[in-house]
């Protein structure tokens, strides 16, 4: 079942659509709270023997908390509720849930410092700004309890966190965030605050025709998970040979920069490619051959015949950019190679930088083939003329126009990675750690994605699968400080072949807490 990534407004619109289609709003609240209570019980069984403390606020998020309190109390858990603010007539469902739970729980104005399980239901997706007064004090108290050893479960979003932007002046730091019906953008932008993120089914419409009611038909971004990736990676038969596993050409390694193409080639070889041919600056041939002896090595092509022999007629796909260098000669080389071939192409780094402010020419060059570009935020800004701050602020939306203009898939690297297609679809890959925030990480991604482009001939599938595997390999390294790209490379076989268990309903998907 798909998981959609939503802003606060989009989340409210989906709730509204469910209500208008016949689901009472209180039923949604009960489903959310009951599912959250079940997940809390499953994870914290032993701790709940000492009871649970639920902090409730004045709105529907507080109503979710009252449902959790009642559901936990029904299983024999001693539940204490700290009512930060009473629900009002503006939240009638929360008022009703409070009345239903009151006979089963204990109200308190403060709690024992030895609390072991704390449920944060103070502020929800509609919150913007800065928590003040009793709400700010409650957030501080919850964080103090966590500092003393309590486990904190936040409902939908950690209180104080903007569900759309991830911004916060003060917010709860959760061990687990239980997100209802979809994944909130803000939690992906503030993973350090959210702990594990578990997306729970509460009965919202998951069909493609109802992705984003009331927003002009624009489809919502879809979360890419392990199951989605696993069903799209081509299998390698027992009798497969290097031709069946496909050929990949890589053009890069300008003067003084052989390392980038070496990393890309090693990643491709660890991703199942049959053969790699590296075309590098003449002075780098010896160094690259020594570093990647299993690859074919040539100098940059100097004429159309060499392009045809070593790229167009040999490769199933080409990667251009790692360590290439940014110059007029580089642009001429890129134009010559791409212009003399219609094979699937991946462009990164300086193969994009040479088209700074000239995406129109790039669109003409890429026409008529599966194409993938993989810019980081600064490269995207150079290509489009949009400033970096605007790109970051609009990470989930900013690539749509460029993908349509280029008729190419755009993979915007970062946390999270967002993939845009010419048809207007968006995919979000939130896997990985800060260990990937180092020079050369993008070159690994080029090798992984280039392999998938060659083997699938589909730029979008290649982008999504590669970003997920790249991130998952970093997660397997466990740590950030001390992890190198060699460690990520060595983890790639495990990431490619992992068989994650499917989540059990009502869990739709799970994201691990980020490594530090």
N, C-alpha and C positions, 0 to 999 in steps of 0.2 A: 504494500500500500504506500503511495507516495507521501512524502512529507514536504510541505510548502514552507518557504522562508518568508516571513511576513513582518511588515511594520506594525506599529500600534493601530494605525488607521485600518490597514488591511485585515488585521485580526478582528477588530470590531465589526467590519463589514461582513466577514465570514460568519461571525456569531449572529449578526442581524439576518443574514440570508437563511441561516438554519431556523431561526425563530419564525421568519415570514413563511417558510415552507412547512410549518406545522409543529416544530419542536418547541415546547414551552421553555422559556428562559431558565426557569428554576430546574428543569430537567438537565439542562447543560451544566448548571452549577453542581447539581448532585452527582452527575457523571464525573465531573472534574475532581471534586473532593473525594469521592469514593475511590477513583482510580489512584489518586495521590496517596490516600491512606493505605491502600493495598501495597503500593510500592514502598512506602515508608516501613510498613510492617515487615515486608520481605527482607529489606536491607538491614533493619535495626532491631531484629527480634529480641536479641539478648538485652540490648539497652532499654527497650521499652518495658522490661520488667520493673524498672525504676521509675516508670511513668514518662509522660511527655508534656511539654509546655507549648501552647499554641498562642502566638501573638496575633491578634486580629485588628484590622483597621475598619474604617467607616464604609467602604464601598464593597463591590462584588468580590474583590480579592479577599476581603474579610469574611464574606459569606462562604467562599471556598474553604476558608480556615475553619468556620463553624461546622461545615460538613465533615472535614477531616477529624475534628475533635469528636464529633458524635460517632463516626465510623470507628475510630480507635477505641472509644469508650465501650462501644458495643462488643468489642473483642476482649474486654476485660482490662484494658490499659487504664491506669489512673491518669486522667487528663486534667491539667490546670490551664485555664484560659486567662491570659492577660489582655484585657480589652483596652487597647490603646485609644480607640474611639468607637462609640456605638454607631451601628448602621442607622441611617435615617430613611425618611420616606422616599428619597431619591434612589434607594437600593432596597426595594420591597422584598426581593428574594433573600437578601442577606438578613433582613429583619425576621423573615419566616424561619430561616435556618438557625438563627440564634435562639428563637423560641423553642425549636425542636431539640436543640442540643442542651439547653440550660439544665434540665433535670439530671443529666448524666455527667456533668463536669463540675469542676470547682473554679469559681472566679477568684482572682487574686490581683492585687495591684503591683506586687513584686514577686520574684521567684527566688528559690534557693540557688546559691552559686553552684551547687552540685548537679544541676539539671544535665541530663545525658542526651535527650533528644529535644530539639527545638524546631517548631514549625513557624516559618515566617510567612504570615498572611496579612501584612500591614498595607502594602501598596502594590498595585497591579500594573497592567500595561498602559493604563490611561494616565499614569503619573508623568508630570514634567516639572522641572525646576529643582528647587532645593528643599529637602525635608526640614521642617521647623517644629518647634514646640515639642509636644509629647511624642509625635511621630519620630522626630530626630533623636529624642532620648531613647525611644524603643529600639531604633536601629543600633545605637551605640551599645545598649544593654545586650542585644542579641550577639553582637560581635564580641563583647566581653565574655559572655557565656561560652562562645566557641573557643575563645582563647584559653578558657579553663577546661576544655576537653569535650564540650558538648558537640554533637553532630547537628548541623543546621540544614533543614530542608526548606527551600524557598518555593512558593507556589507561583508558577508562571514566569516571574522574573524576581531576582533579588530586590527587595524593597529599596527604593531610592535610585534604581537604575532606569534610565530612559530606554524603553523597549525598542525604540527605533534607532537611536544614535549610539547607544551604549555609554553615553556621558553620565557622569555622576559627580556630585560634590561630596556626598556621603551615602554609602549604600551597604546593605548587608553583604557579608562575605559568606557564601553558602558552600556547603560540602556537596549538595546536590540541588539542581534546579529542575523542577517538574513542570514542563511546559505543556500547555493544554492545546491540542488540536493542530499545532504548527510550531515552527521554530522561530523565535523572535530575533529579528536582525540584531538588536542591541546586545543580546546574550552572546552572539558570535563575535561582536566587536569588543566585548569585555569578558573574555573567557576566564581571566584570573579571578573574577568575582563570583563565578557561577559553579565551580566544581564540576562534577559530572552533570551533563544535561540529558534528561530523559524526556522524550516527546510522547505524550499520552493521547490516545484516541478518545475523543469525547462525543463522537457522532457527527462531526461536521462533514459536509460533502467533500469527498476526496477526488471526484471525477474531473477529468480535464476540462469539461464544459462548464465547471463551476469553480474554477480556480480563484477568480478574483471578481466576485460580483460587484457591480457598481463602479468599476474602474475602466470602462471603455473596452472591455474584452482583453486587456493585456494580461498575458499569463504570468503567474507568480514564478519566482525562482524555485527550482526543485532541489532538495537536498540529495546529494549523491552519497550512497552508502555502500557497504561492502557487498551486499547482495546484488545491487544494480551493477557494480563493476564485475563481479564474478560471472554474471550471466552474459557479459559482453566481451570478455577476453577470449580470443580464439584459442581453441585447444591445440596442443602439439601432439600429433599422433606418434605412436611408437616407431613408425618407419619414416618419420619426417627427415628430410635432408636439408642442406643449407639453402637450396632453391625454394623449397616449400616454406621454410622459415623466413624467406624474403631477404632482399638486399637493400641496404641503406647507405646512401652517400652523404657525407658531411663535409661542408666547406667552411673553413675557419683557420685559426692559428696564424694570425698575421705576425709581423716582425715583433719578436720579444714576448709573444703571448701563446705559446704552445699548450699551456696547461688546460685551457678551456675545452679544446677539442679532445684532449686526452680524457678528461672527466666525462664528456658526453659519450665518447666511444665506449668507455668502460661501463657506463650505465646501460647503453644499448646492448652490449654483450651479456650483461647480467639480467636483461629483460627478454632474452630469447630470440634476438635477431640471428639470421643465418650467416650473413656476411656484412662487414662494414668496410667501406672505402673512404679514406680520409684524404681530402685535397687541401693542402696547406702551403704556406709560403715556402719558397725553395730553401731558405736557411733553417726551416724547422723540420724538414723531412727526417733527418737523422734522429733528432730528439724524440719526435713522435713515434717513429718506428721502434725505438728502444722502449718507450713507455707502453706501447700497445702492439706487441709483436704479432698478434693474431689478426690485425687489421691490414688491409691493403693500403699502401701509402703512395700518393702522387702529389706532384706540384699543382698549384692552382691551374685550371685549364686556360690555355692561351689562345684557343681558337674553337670554332664551332665543331670541328671534327673530334676534338678531344672531349668536348662537352657531350656530344652524342655517344662516344665510345664509353666514357667513364661514368656518365650520369644518366642521360636520357634513355639510352638503350640497355643499360645495365641495372639501374636502381629501380626499386618499386616506390621509393620516396626519397626526398632529399631534405636535409637540415642545413640551413645556411645561417651563419652568424657567430658561433662561439669563438671569441677571441679574434674576430675578423679584422677589427680596426675601422675607424671612421675617417674616410677620405673620399675624394672624387674617384680615385681608382677603385675603391671598394664598391661604390655605387655602380660604376660601369661593370664590374665583375658580377654583381648581383643581377643587374639587368640582362647581361649576356647569358648567364646560366638559366635564369627563370624564363627569359624570352625565347630560348631555344628548346624549351621542353614544356610538356603538359602533364608531367607526373605530379603526384601530390607533393606539396611543399610545406615546410615549417620554417618560418623566419623568426629570428630572435636577435636581441642585442644590437650589434652594429649593422646588421642587415635591415633593421628597422630604423636605427638612428640616421642612416644616410637619406632617409625620406622625411626628415624633420620638416613639419609644416607642409608636406606635399603628399598627403594620403591619396589624393586623386590619381597621381601617377602610379602609386603602388596598386591601387584598385585596377587600373588598366593592365598592369603587369601580371597580376594574379588571375585574371579572368580565365574561366574555362577549366578549372581544376579544383580538387579538394585542397583547401589551404587553411593553415593554422598559424596564427601569430601569437607569441607568448611574451608580451611586454610586462616589465614591472611598472610600478606607478609612474616613475620618472620617464621611462621610455614611452609610455602611453601619452603622457603630457606633451612630450616633444613631438610626437607624431600628429597629435590632434590639435595642438595649440591651446589646450585647456590647462590651466594651472594645476599644480600638484595638489593643493589643498582642496580644490573642487573635485578632483578625481577621487581623493580619499573620502570626502563627504558623501559622494554619490556612487560609492563603489558598486552597489548592487544594480545600478541603472546605467552608468555612464558609457558602457561599451556597446549598447544596443545600436546606436547610430553608426558607429564605426564598423560593426559587423555587417550591417546592411550595405554600407557604402562599398566595403571591400568584397562583399559576397564571400566572406571568410569567417571562420570561427576565431573568436578573440578570447584568449585565456589571460585574464588580468591577475597576475601573481600577487600574493599577499595573504593576509589573515583576516577573513578567509579568501581563498581563491574563487573567483567568479568567472564562469564561462558563458559567452554570449554567442548566439548563432544568427546567421542571416535571416532566418525565419522568425526571430523575435523570442526564441526560447532562452531561458537562463538556467544555469546549473551552479550550485554552490558546493564547494569541497572544503570543509572546515578541518581537515586532518593535517597533522604535522605539529611541530614544536618550534621554538625559537632557535633550535639547533640548525634549522635551515636558513636562518638569517645571517648568512656568511657568504663571502665571495666564492662562486663556483657552484652554488646550489642550483641556480637556473640552468647551468650546463648539464647537470645530472638530469633535470627535468627534460631537457632537449633530447637526450639519448633515450629516455623512457618513452616520451611522446613520439619521437621519430620512429621508434620500433612499432608502436601501435598504429601510426599512420601507414607505415609500409604494410602491416599485416591486416589491417581492416579497411584501408582506403576510405576511411570516414574520419574527418577531422574532429568532429564533435565527440564521438565515442573515444577517439584517441586522447583528446584533451582531458575529458572527465576521468578516464581510467588512469592516465598517467599522473594527474594531480593527486588522485586518491592514493595510488601506490607510493608515490614520492613521499607524501605526508605520513603514510602508515609506516614506511621504513624508518623514518625519523622517530616515530613514537616507539618503535621496538628498541631503539637505543636507550630509552628510559630517561636519560639525563640530557640537560642542555650544556652546562659547563663541562668541558672535557670531551664532548662528542665531536668528531670530525666527519668530513664527507666520506672518508674511507669507511667509517663505521656505518654510515647510511648505505653506502654501496654494498657492504657485506650483509646488510639486512634486507636487501631487495628480494632475494629468493624467497625469504619468509613472507614478505608482503605480497608477492605475486601469488603465493600458494596457500595463503591463510584461508581457513574455513571457519569464519565466525559463526557461532550459533545464531539462528534467527531469533529475534525477540518474541516473547510471548505476549499475546494481547492482554491488556490494552496498550502495551508499549509498542510504539511505531518505530522508534529508532533511539539509539543512545550514542552520546559522545563522551569520551573519557575526560577526566580533569586534565588540564594541561600540565606538562612536565615543566619543572623549574630548574 
